[in-house]
């Protein structure tokens, strides 16, 4: 590399490195977000009720402006997740039980499935040791890319 008196070449070189590192970090952030969302989705499929299969089939990982998220789009996804009786009128479904999700709005036919299927999955994936694994793996990939 040829340098000039004012160091313009060195400055340009350092800016290129900085831009490359930022780009790699953004790419890794997206990869980690996708991996976490995929893992939450996979785990939630173990817990989501299987009565007709329609609710489970409506689950998907979706790219958002901030990364990735897991969504269940069946019309009863929220009611089942919060354990609301689907036979209740809409105003009763939105009552005090909303936050507690208590009671037995439905008897689930597959053992281990039931309400809070997405929340349970997210809690398991987001436990401290799993998050350390995601960060450690991303840092390892980052190290390989900048060599």
KAWOHU-V106269 format. One record per residue. N is the residue number from 1. RES is the residue in one small letter. SS is DSSP state (H for helix, E for strand, L for the rest). Layout:
n = (N	N)
res = (RES	RES)
ss = (SS	SS)
This chain:
n = (1	2	3	4	5	6	7	8	9	10	11	12	13	14	15	16	17	18	19	20	21	22	23	24	25	26	27	28	29	30	31	32	33	34	35	36	37	38	39	40	41	42	43	44	45	46	47	48	49	50	51	52	53	54	55	56	57	58	59	60	61	62	63	64	65	66	67	68	69	70	71	72	73	74	75	76	77	78	79	80	81	82	83	84	85	86	87	88	89	90	91	92	93	94	95	96	97	98	99	100	101	102	103	104	105	106	107	108	109	110	111	112	113	114	115	116	117	118	119	120	121	122	123	124	125	126	127	128	129	130	131	132	133	134	135	136	137	138	139	140	141	142	143	144	145	146	147)
res = (x	x	x	x	x	x	x	x	x	x	x	x	x	x	x	x	x	x	x	x	x	x	x	x	x	x	x	x	x	x	x	x	x	x	x	x	x	x	x	x	x	x	x	x	x	x	x	x	x	x	x	x	x	x	x	x	x	x	x	x	x	x	x	x	x	x	x	x	x	x	x	x	x	x	x	x	x	x	x	x	x	x	x	x	x	x	x	x	x	x	x	x	x	x	x	x	x	x	x	x	x	x	x	x	x	x	x	x	x	x	x	x	x	x	x	x	x	x	x	x	x	x	x	x	x	x	x	x	x	x	x	x	x	x	x	x	x	x	x	x	x	x	x	x	x	x	x)
ss = (L	L	L	L	L	L	L	H	H	H	H	H	H	H	H	H	H	H	H	H	H	H	H	H	H	H	H	H	H	H	H	H	H	H	H	H	H	H	H	H	H	H	H	H	H	H	H	L	L	L	L	L	L	H	H	H	H	L	E	E	E	E	E	E	L	L	E	E	E	E	E	E	L	L	L	L	H	H	H	H	H	L	L	L	L	L	L	L	L	H	H	H	H	L	L	L	H	H	H	H	L	L	L	L	L	L	L	L	L	L	L	L	L	L	L	L	H	H	H	H	H	H	H	H	H	L	L	H	H	H	H	H	H	H	H	H	H	H	H	H	H	H	H	H	H	H	L)
